[in-house]
Structures are given as C-alpha cells and as structure tokens.
Amino acid sequence: MTQAAVTTDRESKAHDRSVLAKMLMKAFDLWMVGNEDQLALLGLATDNRAALSRYRKGEPLGANRDLLERAGHLLAIHKNLRLLFPQDRDLAHQWMTVRNGAFDNRTPVEVVREWGFTGLLMVRAYLDRARGG
C-alpha cells in the first residue's frame, strides 16, 4: 500500500469518527442528558468534559474499540427509539431519562451508569426486543 493510500485511509477513518461524534452529540442533545451522563454513556471519566467539547467541535472520536462500540450501541438505541415512536418524537427523546419498570424503575441512563457496557447492552436489547428484532 502506498503512503498516499495509507494517509487517505487514515483521513477517511478520522472523518467517519468525526461524523459519529457529531451524531452522538445531537442524540445527547435530543435526549437532554447532562455532561456527566454523556460521559458515562461513552464510558469516559466523568471529569473529562474536554472530550465532549472536542466532539461538539467536530473532532473525531478516539480510535478506541470500547468507545466506538459504545457509539454504535448508542446510535442503535437512538434509531430504535425513532422507529418505536415515529409519531411522538418527544417521547422518543425523553425515553432515556424516564423511569422504566423494565429496569427496576430506573432510567435507561441510570442503568448504563450503574452497569457500564453491560447496562448499555441491556438497554439496547430491551429496545431490540420491543421492535421485534
């Protein structure tokens, strides 16, 4: 592979991670989750507000497998909510911060904060089942 091809591939991947960052920030804004919850959802330290600031400015997500997997699950959750509540965007956007009996009367964000990556998978699996998928 030529140096130019390697550089182009790196730039393409960085661009893709930048798009992911912007999409996540938009979802977080729609869900109205605070900075600490955003960091917890991303699996980042709760004092790492600089990362959120960078992502909001369009900088790419780090090339970290855990972070990229979390991003994928969070965007799948967002998609599931849009598909489950197509006529009620407010409900779709509030869902992550509303207490849910399926999660022992905790919010989905609280489940992720408490259980970490496993909690994220629990929330996504719940929505996948609700969609029949």
Secondary structure, DSSP 4 states (H G I P E B T S, - for coil): --HHHHHHHHHHHHHHHHHHHHHHHHHHHHHT--HHHHHHHHT--TT-HHHHHHHHTTPPPPS-HHHHHHHHHHHHHHHHHHHH-TT-HHHHHHGGGS-BGGGTTB-HHHHHHHHTHHHHHHHHHHHHHHTT-
